[in-house]
Amino acid sequence: MVFAIIILTRILFVACMVFIIGYVFGNFSKKPALAAITKVAAILTIVLFISANILSFHFARWQHNGTNNCGYYQKDTTIKKY
């Protein structure tokens, strides 16, 4: 389910970028309907970028799970073993 959400946000992000690039470099600005869709796509791009970052941090499996102990301890090099 998480993987599907990530794929969906990336597909929507690419579709929004296509509209923005079409507006800047193409003739989308001459047609009112495409110009309106491009304005929505620009706002949606910002929202999708922020939500993709939030989702990636939310669903990441951190080792420490909210504690300061991550389970890795560096060996003490000051102790001499005989």
N, C-alpha and C positions, 0 to 999 in steps of 0.2 A: 504494500500500500504506500509506504514511504517512497519507494522507488518510482512509483507511478506519479506521485505528486511532484517529485523532482523533475521527471521527464515532462510533465504537463507545464510546469512553470518555464522550463527551457524552451519548449515549443512556442508558448505564448510570447516569450521574450524575443525569439527570432522573428515571429510574425509582426510584432510591433516594430522591430528594427527595419523590416522590409518596408513598412508603411512610411517610416521616418525617412529612410534613404530615398524612397520614391517621391516623397514630398520635396526633399532638398535637391536631388539630382534629376528627377523625372518631371512628369507633367501632372502630378497629383494636385498641385496647388491651383491648377486651372479649373478643376471640377469641384464643386462645393461639397458633394457627398464624401469624396475622398479626402478633402481637406479637413472635414469634421472628424472622420475616422482617424486621421493622422493625429489630430489634437488629443483624442482619447487614447491613442496608442502611446503618445509621449508620456501622458500621466500614468498609464498602465505600466510602461517600462520602468518608471521610477518605483512604483509599488511592487512590481515583480522582483526588481533587484533587491529591495529591502527585505521582502518576504523570503526570497531564496537564501539570503544570508541568515535570516532568523531560523529558517527551517534547517539549514545545514548545521548550525550550532546547536539547535534543539535536539536533533536526532543523532548527533555525534555521540558515540559511546566513549565518554571520558573514563579513564581508569580510576580516578580518585573518587568519583561519584559524590561530589560535594564536600569532601574532606580534604585536608592538606596532605594527607598521606597517600602517595601515589603507588606505594609498594616497591619503589626502587631506592635502595640505599647505597651510597658510594662507600667503597671499602676505605677504612681508615689506614692511611699509609704511615702514620706515625708510630703505630704499634709494631714492634719487631717480633717476629716469630722465630723461636729457637728450635 
